[in-house]
Amino acid sequence: MTQAALSYLALAADALAKLHDGQEQVFEAAAKAVTEALMADKLIYLFGTGHSHMLAEEGHYRAGGIAAVVPVLAPVLMLHDGAVDSTKRERETGLAADVLARYPIAAGDVLVIFSNSGVNAVPVEAAAYGRAQGAVVVAVTSAAYSQAAAAGRARLYDIADIAIDNRTVPGDAGFQAAEGQPAVGPLSTVIGAAILNALLAEAVARMAAAGKEAPIYVSANMPGAKERNAMLVARYQARNQHL
């Protein structure tokens, strides 16, 4: 690879290595909330608009994933049916409640909201909706981006119960690959996926320490996967409309 590619990988590795530093309390609070939800047979909902919806899918029905994870997916807020329109829609007020009402979010559940800028109307209102339902709302967002972009608007990290700062720069793209051109190499997806999987891994470890087994999917190509995954689907299908 060229030096640019290696430099981006180094930038991402450094960002991940330093992510936990100074955020020990919020990571602990988020891990505790996720563990308590799983121990009580509650659900972990994941939500994001635009590119952040990929992080909702990251936790859904995947090898090494947790069957109690439910993605909140609305095509109008995703990219495949019209990226330009979805960018407009995520700024609309009143849409979040319509989307989330399709899911029985309740007390004891956890709602993780991924929004890099943290100021668009839908993720901000989603946080308020989740709290009104009694769920613990965890935000994964960029504090620096929110501060730069808010312009008087409400910020996700001010509304969520727990806010994890992904520490990306305003605009997300943080690597200058060519002089005089816009930056490339966004980091929010890489870091967001790492945060999610770190929290789930921690919850599984804590459950094991308490003598409980987490509902973990196994890759379909591994021995015993068919039977194990079928059992988990049967257990959660009524509570996860996307199975």
C-alpha positions as CSV (number, residue, x, y, z in Angstrom):
1,M,0.0,0.0,0.0
2,T,1.0,3.6,-0.4
3,Q,2.0,5.9,2.4
4,A,-1.5,7.5,2.4
5,A,-3.2,4.2,3.0
6,L,-0.8,3.3,5.8
7,S,-1.2,6.7,7.4
8,Y,-5.0,6.4,7.4
9,L,-4.7,3.0,9.1
10,A,-2.4,4.4,11.7
11,L,-4.7,7.3,12.3
12,A,-7.6,4.9,12.9
13,A,-5.5,2.7,15.1
14,D,-4.4,5.7,17.2
15,A,-8.0,6.9,17.6
16,L,-9.1,3.5,18.8
17,A,-6.2,3.2,21.2
18,K,-7.0,6.5,22.9
19,L,-10.8,6.3,22.8
20,H,-11.3,5.0,26.3
21,D,-8.9,7.4,28.0
22,G,-10.8,9.9,30.0
23,Q,-14.1,8.2,29.2
24,E,-13.9,5.4,31.7
25,Q,-17.0,6.5,33.6
26,V,-19.2,6.7,30.5
27,F,-18.0,3.4,29.1
28,E,-18.6,1.8,32.5
29,A,-22.1,3.3,32.7
30,A,-22.9,2.1,29.1
31,A,-21.5,-1.4,29.8
32,K,-23.5,-1.6,33.0
33,A,-26.8,-0.6,31.2
34,V,-26.2,-3.1,28.4
35,T,-25.4,-5.9,30.9
36,E,-28.4,-5.3,33.1
37,A,-30.7,-5.3,30.1
38,L,-29.3,-8.6,28.8
39,M,-29.5,-10.1,32.3
40,A,-33.1,-9.1,32.5
41,D,-34.0,-10.5,29.1
42,K,-34.6,-7.0,27.7
43,L,-33.5,-5.7,24.3
44,I,-30.7,-3.5,23.0
45,Y,-32.1,-1.3,20.2
46,L,-29.6,0.4,17.7
47,F,-30.5,3.4,15.7
48,G,-28.8,5.8,13.3
49,T,-29.7,7.8,10.2
50,G,-27.7,8.2,7.0
51,H,-24.4,6.3,7.2
52,S,-25.0,5.7,10.9
53,H,-27.7,3.2,10.1
54,M,-24.8,0.8,9.2
55,L,-24.0,0.7,12.9
56,A,-27.6,-0.5,13.6
57,E,-27.0,-3.3,11.1
58,E,-23.6,-4.0,12.5
59,G,-25.2,-5.5,15.6
60,H,-28.0,-7.4,13.8
61,Y,-28.0,-11.2,13.2
62,R,-24.3,-11.5,12.7
63,A,-21.5,-13.9,13.6
64,G,-20.5,-13.2,17.2
65,G,-23.5,-10.9,17.6
66,I,-26.1,-10.9,20.3
67,A,-29.6,-12.1,19.5
68,A,-31.1,-9.5,21.9
69,V,-29.9,-6.7,19.6
70,V,-32.7,-5.1,17.5
71,P,-31.9,-2.7,14.7
72,V,-34.2,0.3,14.1
73,L,-34.4,0.5,10.3
74,A,-36.4,2.9,8.3
75,P,-35.6,3.1,4.5
76,V,-36.6,6.8,4.4
77,L,-33.6,7.5,6.7
78,M,-31.2,5.2,5.0
79,L,-29.3,5.7,1.8
80,H,-30.3,3.0,-0.7
81,D,-33.7,4.5,-1.6
82,G,-32.3,8.0,-2.1
83,A,-29.3,9.5,-0.3
84,V,-30.2,13.1,-1.0
85,D,-33.7,12.8,0.3
86,S,-32.7,10.8,3.4
87,T,-30.3,13.6,4.2
88,K,-33.2,16.0,4.2
89,R,-35.5,13.7,6.1
90,E,-33.1,13.2,9.0
91,R,-33.5,16.9,9.7
92,E,-37.3,16.8,9.9
93,T,-39.0,17.2,13.2
94,G,-41.7,14.7,14.2
95,L,-40.3,11.8,12.2
96,A,-38.4,10.0,15.0
97,A,-41.6,9.1,17.0
98,D,-43.2,7.7,13.8
99,V,-40.2,5.4,13.2
100,L,-39.6,4.3,16.7
101,A,-43.3,3.6,17.4
102,R,-42.9,0.5,15.3
103,Y,-40.7,-1.0,18.0
104,P,-41.9,-1.8,21.5
105,I,-39.1,0.1,23.3
106,A,-39.8,-0.1,27.0
107,A,-38.4,0.3,30.5
108,G,-35.3,-1.8,31.0
109,D,-34.3,-1.7,27.3
110,V,-31.3,0.2,26.0
111,L,-31.5,2.4,23.0
112,V,-28.1,3.2,21.4
113,I,-28.2,6.1,19.0
114,F,-25.4,6.7,16.6
115,S,-25.1,10.3,15.2
116,N,-21.8,11.8,14.4
117,S,-22.9,15.4,14.3
118,G,-25.4,14.8,17.0
119,V,-27.6,17.8,16.0
120,N,-30.0,16.5,13.4
121,A,-33.7,16.4,14.5
122,V,-34.4,12.7,14.1
123,P,-31.6,11.3,16.3
124,V,-32.1,14.1,18.9
125,E,-35.8,13.4,19.0
126,A,-35.2,9.7,19.1
127,A,-33.2,10.2,22.3
128,A,-36.1,12.0,23.9
129,Y,-38.5,9.4,22.7
130,G,-36.4,6.5,24.1
131,R,-36.2,8.3,27.5
132,A,-39.9,8.8,27.5
133,Q,-40.4,5.1,27.1
134,G,-38.2,4.4,30.1
135,A,-35.3,3.0,28.1
136,V,-31.7,3.9,28.9
137,V,-30.4,6.0,26.0
138,V,-26.8,5.8,25.0
139,A,-25.4,8.2,22.5
140,V,-22.4,7.6,20.4
141,T,-21.5,11.0,18.9
142,S,-18.7,13.5,18.3
143,A,-18.7,16.2,20.9
144,A,-16.5,18.4,18.8
145,Y,-18.7,18.1,15.8
146,S,-21.8,18.8,17.9
147,Q,-20.3,21.9,19.4
148,A,-19.3,23.2,15.9
149,A,-22.6,22.4,14.2
150,A,-25.3,23.0,16.8
151,A,-26.0,26.7,16.0
152,G,-28.5,26.8,18.8
153,R,-30.0,23.4,18.1
154,A,-30.4,20.7,20.7
155,R,-27.5,18.3,20.9
156,L,-27.9,14.6,21.3
157,Y,-25.2,14.3,24.0
158,D,-27.2,16.7,26.2
159,I,-30.3,14.6,26.0
160,A,-29.0,11.0,26.2
161,D,-28.6,9.3,29.6
162,I,-25.1,8.3,28.6
163,A,-22.9,9.9,25.9
164,I,-19.8,8.4,24.5
165,D,-17.6,10.8,22.5
166,N,-16.2,9.1,19.4
167,R,-13.7,12.0,19.3
168,T,-13.9,12.5,15.5
169,V,-13.2,15.9,14.1
170,P,-16.1,18.2,12.8
171,G,-17.1,16.8,9.4
172,D,-15.8,13.3,10.3
173,A,-13.2,13.1,7.5
174,G,-9.9,13.5,9.3
175,F,-7.2,12.6,6.8
176,Q,-5.6,15.0,4.3
177,A,-4.7,12.7,1.4
178,A,-4.1,15.5,-1.2
179,E,-3.0,19.1,-0.7
180,G,-5.7,21.6,-1.5
181,Q,-8.5,19.0,-1.6
182,P,-11.1,18.2,1.1
183,A,-10.1,15.6,3.7
184,V,-11.0,12.0,3.3
185,G,-10.9,8.9,5.5
186,P,-13.9,9.3,7.9
187,L,-13.6,7.5,11.2
188,S,-17.0,7.5,12.8
189,T,-18.1,4.1,11.3
190,V,-14.8,2.4,12.3
191,I,-15.0,3.8,15.8
192,G,-18.7,3.4,16.2
193,A,-18.5,-0.3,15.3
194,A,-15.7,-0.8,17.8
195,I,-17.6,0.9,20.6
196,L,-20.7,-1.2,20.0
197,N,-18.7,-4.5,19.9
198,A,-16.6,-3.5,22.9
199,L,-19.8,-2.9,25.0
200,L,-21.3,-6.1,23.9
201,A,-18.1,-8.1,24.6
202,E,-18.0,-6.5,28.0
203,A,-21.6,-7.4,28.7
204,V,-21.0,-11.0,27.7
205,A,-18.0,-11.3,30.0
206,R,-20.0,-9.8,32.9
207,M,-22.8,-12.2,32.3
208,A,-20.4,-15.2,32.2
209,A,-18.9,-14.0,35.5
210,A,-22.5,-14.1,37.0
211,G,-23.0,-17.6,35.7
212,K,-25.3,-16.6,32.8
213,E,-24.8,-17.4,29.1
214,A,-25.5,-14.6,26.6
215,P,-27.5,-15.3,23.4
216,I,-24.7,-15.2,20.9
217,Y,-25.0,-16.1,17.2
218,V,-22.4,-18.2,15.6
219,S,-21.2,-17.9,12.0
220,A,-23.3,-20.0,9.7
221,N,-20.2,-21.8,8.5
222,M,-19.2,-23.0,11.9
223,P,-20.1,-26.4,13.4
224,G,-23.4,-26.4,15.3
225,A,-24.3,-23.0,14.0
226,K,-27.5,-24.0,12.3
227,E,-29.1,-25.5,15.4
228,R,-27.9,-22.8,17.8
229,N,-28.9,-19.9,15.5
230,A,-32.3,-21.4,14.8
231,M,-32.9,-21.7,18.5
232,L,-32.1,-18.0,19.0
233,V,-34.2,-16.9,16.1
234,A,-37.1,-18.8,17.5
235,R,-36.6,-17.2,20.9
236,Y,-36.3,-13.6,19.6
237,Q,-38.3,-13.5,16.3
238,A,-41.5,-12.3,17.9
239,R,-39.5,-9.3,19.4
240,N,-37.3,-8.5,16.4
241,Q,-39.3,-7.7,13.3
242,H,-36.1,-7.9,11.2
243,L,-35.4,-11.6,11.7
